[in-house]
Amino acid sequence: MSVRERYVKLIQENPEDKKLLVSIKNFDEALSHPDSDDLLRAKEWALSIIKK
């Protein structure tokens, strides 16, 4: 969370910085991962490797 706090501080200093806004959005979205879909895809990938 310290990374997000740093982004928020920087965006307060540079409100027009679109890259910082994207960074905050990406950080927030990443908090929900890995989710059940990610785990299912990882399992399927691992099984495909084992079958080779």
Biopython code that builds the backbone (N, CA, C, O; Angstrom):
import numpy as np
from Bio.PDB.StructureBuilder import StructureBuilder

atoms = [
    (1, "MET", "N", (0.824, -1.204, 0.000)),
    (1, "MET", "CA", (0.000, 0.000, 0.000)),
    (1, "MET", "C", (0.867, 1.266, 0.000)),
    (1, "MET", "O", (0.397, 2.341, -0.372)),
    (2, "SER", "N", (2.107, 1.137, 0.410)),
    (2, "SER", "CA", (2.979, 2.305, 0.402)),
    (2, "SER", "C", (3.215, 2.800, -1.025)),
    (2, "SER", "O", (3.395, 3.997, -1.251)),
    (3, "VAL", "N", (3.215, 1.876, -1.983)),
    (3, "VAL", "CA", (3.374, 2.272, -3.382)),
    (3, "VAL", "C", (2.182, 3.116, -3.815)),
    (3, "VAL", "O", (2.346, 4.155, -4.456)),
    (4, "ARG", "N", (0.982, 2.662, -3.460)),
    (4, "ARG", "CA", (-0.216, 3.420, -3.830)),
    (4, "ARG", "C", (-0.209, 4.796, -3.176)),
    (4, "ARG", "O", (-0.559, 5.794, -3.807)),
    (5, "GLU", "N", (0.190, 4.842, -1.913)),
    (5, "GLU", "CA", (0.256, 6.122, -1.206)),
    (5, "GLU", "C", (1.227, 7.083, -1.897)),
    (5, "GLU", "O", (0.972, 8.284, -1.987)),
    (6, "ARG", "N", (2.335, 6.536, -2.380)),
    (6, "ARG", "CA", (3.301, 7.361, -3.107)),
    (6, "ARG", "C", (2.675, 7.890, -4.401)),
    (6, "ARG", "O", (2.852, 9.059, -4.743)),
    (7, "TYR", "N", (1.938, 7.025, -5.126)),
    (7, "TYR", "CA", (1.243, 7.466, -6.345)),
    (7, "TYR", "C", (0.257, 8.581, -6.034)),
    (7, "TYR", "O", (0.187, 9.572, -6.762)),
    (8, "VAL", "N", (-0.501, 8.426, -4.962)),
    (8, "VAL", "CA", (-1.501, 9.434, -4.587)),
    (8, "VAL", "C", (-0.807, 10.760, -4.269)),
    (8, "VAL", "O", (-1.274, 11.826, -4.671)),
    (9, "LYS", "N", (0.297, 10.684, -3.553)),
    (9, "LYS", "CA", (1.035, 11.911, -3.236)),
    (9, "LYS", "C", (1.535, 12.582, -4.513)),
    (9, "LYS", "O", (1.444, 13.801, -4.657)),
    (10, "LEU", "N", (2.062, 11.784, -5.433)),
    (10, "LEU", "CA", (2.564, 12.336, -6.685)),
    (10, "LEU", "C", (1.445, 12.940, -7.534)),
    (10, "LEU", "O", (1.635, 13.976, -8.171)),
    (11, "ILE", "N", (0.283, 12.291, -7.540)),
    (11, "ILE", "CA", (-0.829, 12.818, -8.344)),
    (11, "ILE", "C", (-1.357, 14.121, -7.745)),
    (11, "ILE", "O", (-1.857, 14.977, -8.473)),
    (12, "GLN", "N", (-1.251, 14.275, -6.441)),
    (12, "GLN", "CA", (-1.655, 15.530, -5.812)),
    (12, "GLN", "C", (-0.711, 16.658, -6.228)),
    (12, "GLN", "O", (-1.123, 17.809, -6.372)),
    (13, "GLU", "N", (0.564, 16.306, -6.420)),
    (13, "GLU", "CA", (1.554, 17.298, -6.841)),
    (13, "GLU", "C", (1.489, 17.551, -8.345)),
    (13, "GLU", "O", (1.853, 18.631, -8.812)),
    (14, "ASN", "N", (1.022, 16.548, -9.107)),
    (14, "ASN", "CA", (0.976, 16.629, -10.571)),
    (14, "ASN", "C", (-0.372, 16.114, -11.079)),
    (14, "ASN", "O", (-0.427, 15.047, -11.690)),
    (15, "PRO", "N", (-1.446, 16.844, -10.840)),
    (15, "PRO", "CA", (-2.790, 16.342, -11.168)),
    (15, "PRO", "C", (-3.034, 16.066, -12.653)),
    (15, "PRO", "O", (-3.986, 15.363, -12.992)),
    (16, "GLU", "N", (-2.217, 16.590, -13.522)),
    (16, "GLU", "CA", (-2.401, 16.379, -14.960)),
    (16, "GLU", "C", (-1.656, 15.148, -15.479)),
    (16, "GLU", "O", (-1.758, 14.822, -16.661)),
    (17, "ASP", "N", (-0.924, 14.475, -14.628)),
    (17, "ASP", "CA", (-0.107, 13.332, -15.053)),
    (17, "ASP", "C", (-0.986, 12.099, -15.271)),
    (17, "ASP", "O", (-1.373, 11.422, -14.318)),
    (18, "LYS", "N", (-1.291, 11.821, -16.527)),
    (18, "LYS", "CA", (-2.168, 10.708, -16.887)),
    (18, "LYS", "C", (-1.532, 9.360, -16.544)),
    (18, "LYS", "O", (-2.236, 8.410, -16.201)),
    (19, "LYS", "N", (-0.213, 9.274, -16.636)),
    (19, "LYS", "CA", (0.468, 8.016, -16.320)),
    (19, "LYS", "C", (0.272, 7.637, -14.856)),
    (19, "LYS", "O", (0.120, 6.459, -14.533)),
    (20, "LEU", "N", (0.277, 8.620, -13.982)),
    (20, "LEU", "CA", (0.047, 8.338, -12.571)),
    (20, "LEU", "C", (-1.377, 7.856, -12.330)),
    (20, "LEU", "O", (-1.602, 6.956, -11.522)),
    (21, "LEU", "N", (-2.330, 8.448, -13.024)),
    (21, "LEU", "CA", (-3.719, 7.999, -12.888)),
    (21, "LEU", "C", (-3.847, 6.540, -13.323)),
    (21, "LEU", "O", (-4.535, 5.753, -12.672)),
    (22, "VAL", "N", (-3.190, 6.183, -14.415)),
    (22, "VAL", "CA", (-3.212, 4.801, -14.898)),
    (22, "VAL", "C", (-2.522, 3.890, -13.890)),
    (22, "VAL", "O", (-2.982, 2.776, -13.644)),
    (23, "SER", "N", (-1.430, 4.354, -13.310)),
    (23, "SER", "CA", (-0.711, 3.545, -12.320)),
    (23, "SER", "C", (-1.585, 3.244, -11.104)),
    (23, "SER", "O", (-1.583, 2.120, -10.601)),
    (24, "ILE", "N", (-2.320, 4.227, -10.637)),
    (24, "ILE", "CA", (-3.219, 4.020, -9.496)),
    (24, "ILE", "C", (-4.325, 3.041, -9.881)),
    (24, "ILE", "O", (-4.659, 2.142, -9.110)),
    (25, "LYS", "N", (-4.888, 3.215, -11.067)),
    (25, "LYS", "CA", (-5.952, 2.311, -11.530)),
    (25, "LYS", "C", (-5.427, 0.875, -11.624)),
    (25, "LYS", "O", (-6.080, -0.060, -11.161)),
    (26, "ASN", "N", (-4.258, 0.709, -12.220)),
    (26, "ASN", "CA", (-3.670, -0.626, -12.348)),
    (26, "ASN", "C", (-3.362, -1.240, -10.994)),
    (26, "ASN", "O", (-3.582, -2.433, -10.788)),
    (27, "PHE", "N", (-2.859, -0.441, -10.074)),
    (27, "PHE", "CA", (-2.562, -0.930, -8.734)),
    (27, "PHE", "C", (-3.838, -1.436, -8.068)),
    (27, "PHE", "O", (-3.855, -2.524, -7.493)),
    (28, "ASP", "N", (-4.893, -0.651, -8.145)),
    (28, "ASP", "CA", (-6.162, -1.040, -7.523)),
    (28, "ASP", "C", (-6.724, -2.317, -8.138)),
    (28, "ASP", "O", (-7.245, -3.173, -7.423)),
    (29, "GLU", "N", (-6.622, -2.448, -9.458)),
    (29, "GLU", "CA", (-7.130, -3.646, -10.121)),
    (29, "GLU", "C", (-6.296, -4.874, -9.754)),
    (29, "GLU", "O", (-6.828, -5.980, -9.667)),
    (30, "ALA", "N", (-5.019, -4.689, -9.543)),
    (30, "ALA", "CA", (-4.136, -5.806, -9.219)),
    (30, "ALA", "C", (-4.409, -6.371, -7.823)),
    (30, "ALA", "O", (-4.045, -7.513, -7.542)),
    (31, "LEU", "N", (-5.031, -5.603, -6.962)),
    (31, "LEU", "CA", (-5.306, -6.068, -5.596)),
    (31, "LEU", "C", (-6.212, -7.293, -5.561)),
    (31, "LEU", "O", (-6.165, -8.070, -4.607)),
    (32, "SER", "N", (-7.028, -7.471, -6.580)),
    (32, "SER", "CA", (-7.967, -8.596, -6.582)),
    (32, "SER", "C", (-7.381, -9.852, -7.232)),
    (32, "SER", "O", (-8.102, -10.822, -7.465)),
    (33, "HIS", "N", (-6.094, -9.837, -7.520)),
    (33, "HIS", "CA", (-5.462, -10.982, -8.179)),
    (33, "HIS", "C", (-4.399, -11.603, -7.280)),
    (33, "HIS", "O", (-3.751, -10.890, -6.513)),
    (34, "PRO", "N", (-4.213, -12.894, -7.359)),
    (34, "PRO", "CA", (-4.882, -13.803, -8.266)),
    (34, "PRO", "C", (-6.318, -14.073, -7.810)),
    (34, "PRO", "O", (-6.592, -14.209, -6.618)),
    (35, "ASP", "N", (-7.212, -14.148, -8.774)),
    (35, "ASP", "CA", (-8.596, -14.497, -8.477)),
    (35, "ASP", "C", (-8.849, -15.931, -8.939)),
    (35, "ASP", "O", (-7.930, -16.595, -9.419)),
    (36, "SER", "N", (-10.063, -16.407, -8.802)),
    (36, "SER", "CA", (-10.368, -17.801, -9.128)),
    (36, "SER", "C", (-10.123, -18.102, -10.608)),
    (36, "SER", "O", (-9.708, -19.208, -10.955)),
    (37, "ASP", "N", (-10.377, -17.131, -11.474)),
    (37, "ASP", "CA", (-10.121, -17.333, -12.904)),
    (37, "ASP", "C", (-8.619, -17.469, -13.175)),
    (37, "ASP", "O", (-8.201, -18.320, -13.961)),
    (38, "ASP", "N", (-7.825, -16.642, -12.532)),
    (38, "ASP", "CA", (-6.369, -16.744, -12.686)),
    (38, "ASP", "C", (-5.870, -18.118, -12.249)),
    (38, "ASP", "O", (-5.045, -18.733, -12.925)),
    (39, "LEU", "N", (-6.373, -18.585, -11.126)),
    (39, "LEU", "CA", (-5.945, -19.878, -10.598)),
    (39, "LEU", "C", (-6.370, -21.019, -11.521)),
    (39, "LEU", "O", (-5.612, -21.966, -11.729)),
    (40, "LEU", "N", (-7.565, -20.930, -12.067)),
    (40, "LEU", "CA", (-8.034, -21.950, -12.996)),
    (40, "LEU", "C", (-7.155, -21.981, -14.243)),
    (40, "LEU", "O", (-6.774, -23.057, -14.704)),
    (41, "ARG", "N", (-6.832, -20.818, -14.786)),
    (41, "ARG", "CA", (-5.971, -20.774, -15.979)),
    (41, "ARG", "C", (-4.571, -21.287, -15.668)),
    (41, "ARG", "O", (-3.956, -21.937, -16.513)),
    (42, "ALA", "N", (-4.058, -21.010, -14.479)),
    (42, "ALA", "CA", (-2.742, -21.517, -14.097)),
    (42, "ALA", "C", (-2.765, -23.041, -13.991)),
    (42, "ALA", "O", (-1.823, -23.717, -14.404)),
    (43, "LYS", "N", (-3.844, -23.568, -13.439)),
    (43, "LYS", "CA", (-3.984, -25.024, -13.326)),
    (43, "LYS", "C", (-4.043, -25.663, -14.713)),
    (43, "LYS", "O", (-3.385, -26.672, -14.969)),
    (44, "GLU", "N", (-4.837, -25.067, -15.603)),
    (44, "GLU", "CA", (-4.958, -25.608, -16.958)),
    (44, "GLU", "C", (-3.608, -25.550, -17.673)),
    (44, "GLU", "O", (-3.250, -26.490, -18.382)),
    (45, "TRP", "N", (-2.861, -24.476, -17.502)),
    (45, "TRP", "CA", (-1.558, -24.360, -18.129)),
    (45, "TRP", "C", (-0.607, -25.426, -17.585)),
    (45, "TRP", "O", (0.103, -26.079, -18.350)),
    (46, "ALA", "N", (-0.595, -25.599, -16.262)),
    (46, "ALA", "CA", (0.293, -26.587, -15.657)),
    (46, "ALA", "C", (-0.037, -27.993, -16.160)),
    (46, "ALA", "O", (0.859, -28.777, -16.471)),
    (47, "LEU", "N", (-1.324, -28.298, -16.234)),
    (47, "LEU", "CA", (-1.719, -29.628, -16.731)),
    (47, "LEU", "C", (-1.313, -29.820, -18.197)),
    (47, "LEU", "O", (-0.938, -30.922, -18.596)),
    (48, "SER", "N", (-1.386, -28.756, -18.994)),
    (48, "SER", "CA", (-0.975, -28.882, -20.392)),
    (48, "SER", "C", (0.525, -29.139, -20.507)),
    (48, "SER", "O", (0.965, -29.842, -21.417)),
    (49, "ILE", "N", (1.302, -28.581, -19.604)),
    (49, "ILE", "CA", (2.751, -28.802, -19.605)),
    (49, "ILE", "C", (3.058, -30.232, -19.190)),
    (49, "ILE", "O", (3.934, -30.875, -19.769)),
    (50, "ILE", "N", (2.352, -30.725, -18.203)),
    (50, "ILE", "CA", (2.582, -32.096, -17.717)),
    (50, "ILE", "C", (2.262, -33.111, -18.811)),
    (50, "ILE", "O", (2.937, -34.133, -18.932)),
    (51, "LYS", "N", (1.231, -32.825, -19.609)),
    (51, "LYS", "CA", (0.789, -33.770, -20.652)),
    (51, "LYS", "C", (1.776, -33.835, -21.816)),
    (51, "LYS", "O", (1.726, -34.782, -22.602)),
    (52, "LYS", "N", (2.672, -32.855, -21.949)),
    (52, "LYS", "CA", (3.595, -32.825, -23.097)),
    (52, "LYS", "C", (4.675, -33.836, -22.972)),
    (52, "LYS", "O", (5.530, -33.939, -23.853)),
]
sb = StructureBuilder()
sb.init_structure("model")
sb.init_model(0)
sb.init_chain("A")
sb.init_seg("    ")
for serial, (resi, resn, name, xyz) in enumerate(atoms, 1):
    if name == "N":
        sb.init_residue(resn, " ", resi, " ")
    sb.init_atom(name, np.array(xyz, "f"), 0.0, 1.0, " ", f" {name:<3s}", serial, name[0])
structure = sb.get_structure()
